[in-house]
Amino acid sequence: MHRWGGTDVDWKGVSEAACFIGVRLRRWARINVCQYKEKWGQVRVYCSLGWCQIHDITHPGHAYNRYPK
């Protein structure tokens, strides 16, 4: 683990890696990514691996339904 502000860690690179992983999982693997972030110098990606409705497959990461009623 690292302390925030430590000079031995590329903080910008770690945050960009978290964004890269989260966006690619959502776009190409259709995994519902809830949050991605850097914490203690490590990348954390929070996702749910199950689908509740067809909306989770077609619009992953959206909070509201995009289809008309």
NORVENZI-V687910 format. One line per field, one symbol per residue. ss: DSSP state (~ for helix, > for strand, _ for the rest). phi: phi as a letter, one per 40 degrees, with the letter a starting at -180 (. if undefined). psi: psi as a letter, one per 20 degrees, with the letter a starting at -180 (. if undefined). Layout:
ss->???
phi->???
psi->???
This chain:
ss->__________~~~~~~~~~~~~~~~~~~___>>>>>>>>__>>>>>>>______~~~~___________
phi->.bccgcccbccccccccccdcccccccccfccccababafgbcbbbabcbbcacdcccbcgccbccccc
psi->qqqpiqijpnhghghhggggggghggghikpnogqqrppkjqppopqpiqphrhhhghmpiqhqpiqq.
